[in-house]
Each structure stands twice: as C-alpha cells, then as structure tokens.
Amino acid sequence: MAFDLGNVMARKQEHECARLDDFEFRRKARAIRLLADRICAAGASDVDPAAEASRLALESFERVADRLRHRSAAGFSDPQWRREVARALDEARRSLILQVGDPAPHRLA
C-alpha cells in the first residue's frame, strides 16, 4: 500500500478551510453582537443582539452591520461607523482567540 501525499494534502486543505471559515463566521457573529449591544446601550431598545447575529446565516456581514447603523440613534457618520465596525471585529477576534485558539493554519509535522 503506497502513501498518497496528494490525498493527505487535499484532506488537510479541506480541514483547514472549514476550520478557518468557521472561525471567520464566529468572528463576524460576535462583532454583530457587540455592535448590537453598543446600539442597545445607546438607546435603541428594539435591537436584539442574538437575532441580529443570526441574520448572518442569510445575509452578508456588511448588510447586517448597515441595518444596525440605520437603527442606531447615535447617527454615526461613515468614518465613525467604519471605526466602530473595525473595533468590534478586532474585539471579537481577540475574544475568539482566547476561547478557541489562534486561527493560523496547523502545519504538518
């Protein structure tokens, strides 16, 4: 029986892609929750962070974030909103790394 390196690499690639896609989805869902929490704290009581995060299954991150921006009572300008989104994504990434570890691909030993 011969060792098939191509097959091993294909399986590794599938595993790594799925793992990285999962990490990216979780990061975006956490960022949406953080944005929704901030909007709720600013006075928009009709925003449900869990429901907003679940919209990512059907819509893009940008679309959900844009919807949150329009529901906000704070009236963010474009640069302010981009900073808020970047901060939420960064905070979500840091908390997710603490929970599940670094998303860097695992190397073959």
C-alpha positions, 0 to 999 in steps of 0.5 A, spaced: 500 500 500 503 506 497 502 513 501 498 518 497 501 525 499 496 528 494 490 525 498 493 527 505 494 534 502 487 535 499 484 532 506 488 537 510 486 543 505 479 541 506 480 541 514 483 547 514 478 551 510 472 549 514 476 550 520 478 557 518 471 559 515 468 557 521 472 561 525 471 567 520 463 566 521 464 566 529 468 572 528 463 576 524 457 573 529 460 576 535 462 583 532 454 583 530 453 582 537 457 587 540 455 592 535 448 590 537 449 591 544 453 598 543 446 600 539 442 597 545 446 601 550 445 607 546 438 607 546 435 603 541 431 598 545 428 594 539 435 591 537 436 584 539 443 582 539 442 574 538 437 575 532 441 580 529 447 575 529 443 570 526 441 574 520 448 572 518 446 565 516 442 569 510 445 575 509 452 578 508 456 581 514 456 588 511 448 588 510 447 586 517 452 591 520 448 597 515 441 595 518 444 596 525 447 603 523 440 605 520 437 603 527 442 606 531 440 613 534 447 615 535 447 617 527 454 615 526 457 618 520 461 613 515 468 614 518 465 613 525 461 607 523 467 604 519 471 605 526 466 602 530 465 596 525 473 595 525 473 595 533 468 590 534 471 585 529 478 586 532 474 585 539 471 579 537 477 576 534 481 577 540 475 574 544 475 568 539 482 567 540 482 566 547 476 561 547 478 557 541 485 558 539 489 562 534 486 561 527 493 560 523 493 554 519 496 547 523 502 545 519 504 538 518 509 535 522 
